[in-house]
Structure formats: C-alpha cells, structure tokens
Amino acid sequence: MFDAKKLLDQFLGSQIPGLSGSVKGRADQVGGFARNNPMKAGALAAAILGTKTGRKLAGNVATLGGIAAVAGLGYLAYRNYQSGKAPQSGPVDPSALQPPADSPFNFESPSLSNDFALTLLRAMIAAAKADGHIDAFERQKIMEKVHEVDLGAEAEAFLSKELADPIDLDALVAAGRTEEQRVEIYTASRLAIDPDTRAERGYLDLLAGRLKLPDPLVDHIEATVSSAKVSL
C-alpha cells in the first residue's frame, strides 16, 4: 500500500523540499516555493481540485499541509463549537491548529492512520466530483497532470479509480467511526471545494446529514475552513 498520508500532503502542499522551522515560519517559504515551482507545490490540488469551475485551495492551510491541516482545522472548529464560541471569523492562526497530545485530532493519533488518510482523500475527490464536472475527458487531462508528478503506479491507480468510480457515500459515512473522524471527513470535503453550485452545496448538506453532524457544528467547520482559505 502506498503512503496515503504523503499523498494527502501533496494535495494540500506541505511536502515541499527545503522547508524548516516552526509552522508559522514556514508560511513564507511555502508561498515562495509555490510561486516558483507551480508544478510541484499543490500539483494534485491544481489537477484534481482546481478545475475550470474556479475552485481554489489556499494558503495558510498549506503551512501545515495534508492530514495535519484537515485534523487541525477540524480540531479548531470542534473546540470552538464545544466551548460555545461564535464561529471563526478572520484569518486562522496556524498555531491554533495544533491539537493537544491526547486529542483524537492530534496528528500522531492512532485514529489518523494510513487507512483513514485514504478515506480523507476519497472524501476530497468525491466532493470535487459532486457537481458532475469531472467527465471522461476531464479525467484524462487530470491523469496526464498526475503522471507528471510521478507518484508511483499504485497511487496513480488509486486516483484513477476514485475519479472514475461513482461516489460511494455509504463507505465514506461508515469510515467515520467517531465524531472526531466524522468532523475530519466533512472538513476534508469542504476543503476540496467552495460550494458555489447547487450540486456542491447539496452534496455537502447531504454529507453532513449522513454523518449526523449537528447544524451548529457544521456552521463552525464551514466558517473555519472559509477563514483558512487565503491566497498563497
């Protein structure tokens, strides 16, 4: 099995050579690298999520990247929801996206396994397909770009299959065995798209309902992800 966490990192931009320092300190490095190396930084996001519908995957989320970004944003939204705070407004401070060591949202938690990283990848791809835009021609173009990134045959085969198969909402829902995992599945899905069509908004609403997430918690996730989406 390929490293799904690494593949998720490549979706969200943290696996960039030469980065060092704290989460905050990496922000400018990520931005500079992305501008100078657009095929390497976020190449999968550009290929699969950045379609002609104008979706964007942005900015300070990439200072964490991958599963850490999904878990961190989910943690912040969940924490604010449980504490009765208002939904996030204004830019998200990356330092707020670091869950305590004993939290199920912690990046080293056993719940954030390679198998669950696959689930998050499936959730993002399903959301990207929700408006019906990714047809056979678009899949061919995407896979040509994916091949340029040189992910390895197994990872490419996984992406090709996920792009071609119908959305399996039952499997996504079943993979969320805890409330924290269900929050992360919704967070990953919402990261993948800006729901600017009825089909996309309808898909996210259906997903939230099937995951049995309370409406106020969904509002927190929506606000947190929206606030984290800023340009590199």
C-alpha positions as CSV (number, residue, x, y, z in Angstrom):
1,M,0.0,0.0,0.0
2,F,1.3,3.5,-0.9
3,D,1.7,6.2,1.7
4,A,-1.7,7.8,1.8
5,K,-0.6,10.5,4.3
6,K,2.2,11.6,1.9
7,L,-0.3,11.7,-0.9
8,L,-2.6,13.8,1.2
9,D,0.3,16.1,1.9
10,Q,0.8,16.6,-1.8
11,F,-2.9,17.5,-2.1
12,L,-2.5,20.3,0.5
13,G,1.1,21.4,-0.1
14,S,3.3,20.5,2.9
15,Q,5.7,18.1,1.2
16,I,7.9,20.8,-0.2
17,P,11.7,20.3,-0.1
18,G,13.8,22.7,1.9
19,L,11.2,23.9,4.4
20,S,12.2,24.2,8.0
21,G,11.3,25.9,11.2
22,S,8.0,26.4,13.0
23,V,4.6,26.2,11.4
24,K,4.4,30.0,11.4
25,G,7.9,30.3,10.0
26,R,7.1,28.0,7.1
27,A,4.3,30.2,5.6
28,D,6.5,32.5,3.6
29,Q,8.7,29.6,2.4
30,V,5.6,27.7,1.2
31,G,4.4,30.8,-0.7
32,G,7.7,31.4,-2.3
33,F,8.2,27.8,-3.4
34,A,4.7,27.6,-4.8
35,R,5.2,30.7,-6.9
36,N,8.5,29.4,-8.3
37,N,7.6,25.7,-8.6
38,P,3.9,25.6,-9.5
39,M,4.0,22.0,-10.8
40,K,5.4,20.7,-7.5
41,A,3.6,22.7,-4.9
42,G,-0.1,21.6,-4.8
43,A,0.1,20.0,-8.2
44,L,-2.5,17.4,-7.2
45,A,-4.8,20.1,-5.9
46,A,-4.4,22.0,-9.2
47,A,-5.0,18.9,-11.2
48,I,-7.9,17.4,-9.4
49,L,-9.5,20.2,-7.4
50,G,-8.5,23.2,-9.4
51,T,-10.8,22.6,-12.3
52,K,-12.4,25.1,-14.6
53,T,-15.2,25.7,-12.1
54,G,-12.8,28.1,-10.3
55,R,-12.2,26.1,-7.1
56,K,-9.3,27.3,-5.0
57,L,-7.3,25.6,-2.3
58,A,-5.4,28.2,-0.4
59,G,-2.9,29.4,1.7
60,N,-2.1,29.2,5.4
61,V,-3.6,25.7,5.4
62,A,-0.5,24.8,3.3
63,T,1.8,25.8,6.1
64,L,0.6,22.5,7.8
65,G,-0.4,20.5,4.8
66,G,-2.0,17.1,4.5
67,I,-3.6,15.3,7.3
68,A,-2.3,17.8,9.8
69,A,-4.3,20.6,8.1
70,V,-7.5,18.6,8.0
71,A,-7.1,17.5,11.6
72,G,-6.1,20.9,12.8
73,L,-9.0,22.7,11.1
74,G,-11.4,20.1,12.4
75,Y,-10.0,20.4,15.9
76,L,-10.3,24.2,15.9
77,A,-13.9,24.1,14.7
78,Y,-14.8,21.3,17.1
79,R,-13.2,23.1,20.1
80,N,-14.9,26.4,19.3
81,Y,-18.3,24.6,18.9
82,Q,-17.9,22.7,22.2
83,S,-16.9,25.8,24.1
84,G,-19.9,27.8,22.8
85,K,-17.8,30.3,20.9
86,A,-19.0,32.1,17.8
87,P,-17.9,30.5,14.5
88,Q,-14.4,31.5,13.3
89,S,-14.1,34.9,11.7
90,G,-11.0,36.5,10.3
91,P,-7.8,34.6,9.3
92,V,-6.9,31.4,11.1
93,D,-3.6,31.5,13.0
94,P,-1.8,28.3,12.1
95,S,-0.6,28.0,15.7
96,A,-4.2,27.4,16.7
97,L,-4.4,24.3,14.6
98,Q,-2.2,22.2,16.9
99,P,-4.3,19.8,19.0
100,P,-3.1,18.6,22.4
101,A,-1.2,15.3,22.5
102,D,-4.1,13.4,24.0
103,S,-6.7,14.8,21.5
104,P,-8.1,12.4,18.8
105,F,-7.4,15.2,16.4
106,N,-3.7,15.1,17.2
107,F,-1.6,14.4,14.1
108,E,0.0,11.4,15.8
109,S,-3.2,9.9,17.0
110,P,-3.7,6.2,16.0
111,S,-7.1,7.3,14.6
112,L,-5.3,9.2,11.9
113,S,-4.0,6.0,10.3
114,N,-2.9,5.4,6.7
115,D,-6.3,3.9,6.0
116,F,-8.1,6.9,7.4
117,A,-5.9,9.2,5.2
118,L,-7.3,7.2,2.3
119,T,-10.8,8.0,3.5
120,L,-9.9,11.7,3.6
121,L,-8.5,11.5,0.0
122,R,-11.7,9.8,-1.1
123,A,-13.8,12.5,0.6
124,M,-11.9,15.2,-1.2
125,I,-12.2,13.6,-4.6
126,A,-15.9,12.8,-4.0
127,A,-16.5,16.5,-3.2
128,A,-14.6,17.5,-6.4
129,K,-16.9,15.2,-8.4
130,A,-20.1,16.4,-6.8
131,D,-21.1,18.8,-9.5
132,G,-20.7,16.3,-12.3
133,H,-17.9,18.3,-13.9
134,I,-15.2,15.6,-14.0
135,D,-16.2,13.6,-17.0
136,A,-14.1,11.1,-19.0
137,F,-12.3,13.9,-20.9
138,E,-11.5,15.8,-17.7
139,R,-10.3,12.6,-16.1
140,Q,-7.9,12.1,-18.9
141,K,-6.5,15.6,-18.6
142,I,-6.2,15.2,-14.8
143,M,-4.3,11.9,-15.1
144,E,-1.9,13.4,-17.5
145,K,-1.0,16.0,-15.0
146,V,-0.9,13.5,-12.1
147,H,1.5,11.4,-14.1
148,E,3.9,14.4,-14.4
149,V,4.1,14.5,-10.6
150,D,5.5,10.9,-10.6
151,L,3.5,9.5,-7.6
152,G,4.2,5.8,-8.4
153,A,1.9,3.3,-10.2
154,E,-0.1,2.3,-7.1
155,A,-1.0,5.9,-6.1
156,E,-1.8,6.8,-9.7
157,A,-4.1,3.7,-10.0
158,F,-5.9,4.7,-6.8
159,L,-6.5,8.2,-8.1
160,S,-7.7,6.9,-11.5
161,K,-10.1,4.5,-9.9
162,E,-11.5,7.2,-7.4
163,L,-12.0,9.6,-10.3
164,A,-13.8,7.1,-12.4
165,D,-16.0,5.3,-9.8
166,P,-19.4,6.7,-8.6
167,I,-19.3,8.5,-5.3
168,D,-19.8,5.9,-2.5
169,L,-21.3,8.0,0.2
170,D,-22.2,4.9,2.3
171,A,-18.5,3.9,2.5
172,L,-17.4,7.5,3.5
173,V,-20.0,7.6,6.2
174,A,-19.1,4.2,7.5
175,A,-15.5,5.2,7.8
176,G,-16.3,7.9,10.3
177,R,-16.3,5.7,13.5
178,T,-16.0,8.6,15.9
179,E,-17.4,12.1,16.0
180,E,-13.9,13.5,15.5
181,Q,-13.4,11.4,12.4
182,R,-16.8,12.5,11.0
183,V,-15.7,16.1,11.6
184,E,-12.5,15.4,9.7
185,I,-14.4,13.8,6.8
186,Y,-16.6,16.8,6.4
187,T,-13.6,19.2,6.9
188,A,-11.6,17.4,4.1
189,S,-14.7,17.6,1.8
190,R,-15.2,21.3,2.5
191,L,-11.5,22.0,1.9
192,A,-11.8,20.4,-1.5
193,I,-14.5,22.8,-2.8
194,D,-16.0,26.2,-2.5
195,P,-19.7,25.2,-2.8
196,D,-20.7,27.7,-5.5
197,T,-23.2,25.5,-7.3
198,R,-26.4,23.9,-6.0
199,A,-25.0,20.4,-6.7
200,E,-22.0,21.1,-4.5
201,R,-23.9,22.7,-1.7
202,G,-26.5,19.9,-1.9
203,Y,-23.7,17.3,-1.7
204,L,-22.1,18.9,1.4
205,D,-25.5,19.2,3.1
206,L,-26.3,15.6,2.4
207,L,-22.9,14.5,3.7
208,A,-23.3,16.5,6.9
209,G,-26.7,14.9,7.4
210,R,-25.5,11.4,6.8
211,L,-22.5,12.0,9.2
212,K,-25.1,13.2,11.8
213,L,-23.2,16.4,12.4
214,P,-25.3,19.0,14.3
215,D,-26.0,22.1,12.2
216,P,-24.1,24.4,14.6
217,L,-21.0,22.2,14.4
218,V,-21.3,22.3,10.6
219,D,-21.5,26.1,10.7
220,H,-18.3,26.1,12.7
221,I,-16.5,23.9,10.2
222,E,-17.7,26.0,7.3
223,A,-16.6,29.2,9.0
224,T,-13.2,27.7,10.0
225,V,-12.4,26.4,6.5
226,S,-13.6,29.6,4.8
227,S,-11.4,31.7,7.1
228,A,-8.4,29.4,6.4
229,K,-8.7,29.8,2.6
230,V,-6.4,32.7,1.8
231,S,-4.2,33.1,-1.2
232,L,-0.5,32.0,-1.1
